[in-house]
Amino acid sequence: MKHKVLIIDDEAAIRKTIRLQLEGTIYDVLEAEDGEKGIHVLDNENILEVVVIICDVRMPKLNGIEAVAYFHENYAGIPIIVLTGYPDVQLAVDFMKGGVVDYLVKPVEKDKLVEAVGKAARQHTLFSGSQQPKL
């Protein structure tokens, strides 16, 4: 079974690029064009299959800052990677202090993206494993 990665970005070309970069790995990709649609996708998916969220910052409707806050509050076990075309050191620091596992700048190289997703997915597994009852 492949694990799912949710990509939230308002640029279709970016979503396609990330999907292609993750092709041939153990991840399937779900896509959403803004934070609002990302929440809808996550609320309607089998939450146990989504291991990582990749979220842009600047988007219409519900931006990345608001979406990340929602995901932390409602889906705390799913690691989040922020991917932005507008790097901001203070924003990166704030995201990292708030629990985001990585902050990447577009365009991101395939190896760096796959490594970041793998690292985040391992954190999901560790978090999920710690939540299982002891027998």
C-alpha positions in Angstrom: 0.0 0.0 0.0 1.3 3.4 -0.9 1.2 6.3 1.5 -0.4 9.5 0.5 1.1 13.0 0.4 -1.3 16.0 0.2 0.1 18.9 -1.9 -1.6 22.2 -1.4 -0.5 24.8 -3.9 -2.4 27.3 -6.0 -0.1 26.7 -9.0 -1.0 23.6 -11.0 2.5 23.4 -12.5 4.0 23.2 -9.0 1.6 20.4 -8.0 2.4 18.5 -11.2 6.1 18.9 -10.7 5.9 17.6 -7.1 3.7 14.7 -8.2 6.2 13.8 -10.9 9.1 14.1 -8.4 7.4 11.7 -6.1 6.5 9.2 -8.9 8.2 5.9 -8.5 8.5 6.3 -4.7 6.2 4.8 -2.0 4.0 7.9 -2.1 0.8 8.7 -4.0 -0.2 12.3 -4.3 -3.4 14.1 -3.5 -3.8 17.7 -4.7 -5.6 20.8 -3.7 -5.3 24.4 -5.1 -5.8 26.3 -1.8 -6.0 25.7 1.9 -9.8 25.5 1.9 -9.7 22.7 -0.7 -6.8 21.0 1.2 -8.9 20.9 4.3 -11.8 19.4 2.3 -9.6 16.8 0.8 -8.1 15.8 4.1 -11.5 15.8 5.8 -12.8 13.4 3.1 -9.8 11.0 2.8 -8.9 8.0 4.9 -6.8 10.0 7.3 -4.7 7.0 8.2 -3.2 7.0 4.6 -2.0 10.6 4.6 1.5 10.7 6.0 2.7 14.2 5.0 1.2 17.5 4.0 3.1 19.9 1.7 1.6 23.4 1.9 2.3 26.6 0.0 2.1 29.9 1.9 0.6 32.4 -0.5 -2.7 31.1 -1.8 -6.2 32.5 -2.3 -9.2 31.8 0.0 -7.4 30.1 3.0 -3.6 30.8 2.9 -0.9 28.5 4.1 -0.5 30.1 7.5 -4.2 29.6 8.2 -4.2 26.1 6.7 -1.1 25.0 8.7 -2.7 26.2 11.9 -5.9 24.2 11.1 -3.9 21.1 10.4 -1.9 21.4 13.6 -5.1 21.8 15.6 -7.1 19.1 13.9 -4.5 16.6 12.5 -1.6 17.0 14.8 -0.1 13.6 13.8 0.5 14.5 10.2 3.8 16.3 9.6 3.8 19.4 7.5 6.3 20.7 5.0 6.0 24.3 3.9 7.0 25.0 0.3 7.1 28.6 -0.8 8.3 30.8 -3.6 8.7 33.8 -1.3 11.2 32.8 1.4 10.9 34.8 4.6 13.4 34.0 7.4 11.0 35.2 10.2 8.1 33.2 8.8 10.4 30.1 8.5 11.4 30.5 12.1 7.8 30.9 13.2 6.7 27.8 11.2 9.5 25.7 12.6 8.8 26.8 16.1 5.2 26.0 15.5 6.0 22.4 14.6 6.5 22.4 10.8 9.1 19.7 10.0 10.7 21.5 7.0 10.6 24.8 5.1 11.6 24.5 1.5 12.0 27.2 -1.2 10.7 26.7 -4.8 12.0 25.4 -7.0 13.1 22.5 -4.9 15.3 19.8 -6.3 13.9 16.3 -6.5 16.4 14.7 -4.1 15.8 17.4 -1.5 12.0 17.0 -1.8 12.1 13.2 -1.6 14.4 13.4 1.4 12.2 15.9 3.2 9.1 13.9 2.5 10.8 10.7 3.8 12.0 12.5 6.9 8.5 13.8 7.6 6.8 10.5 6.9 9.1 8.8 9.4 8.0 11.3 12.0 4.4 10.5 11.2 5.1 6.8 11.7 6.9 7.5 15.0 4.1 9.7 16.3 1.4 7.3 15.2 3.3 4.4 16.8 3.5 6.2 20.1 -0.2 6.6 20.1 -0.9 2.9 19.9 -2.1 1.3 23.1 0.3 -1.0 24.8 -0.8 -4.6 25.0 
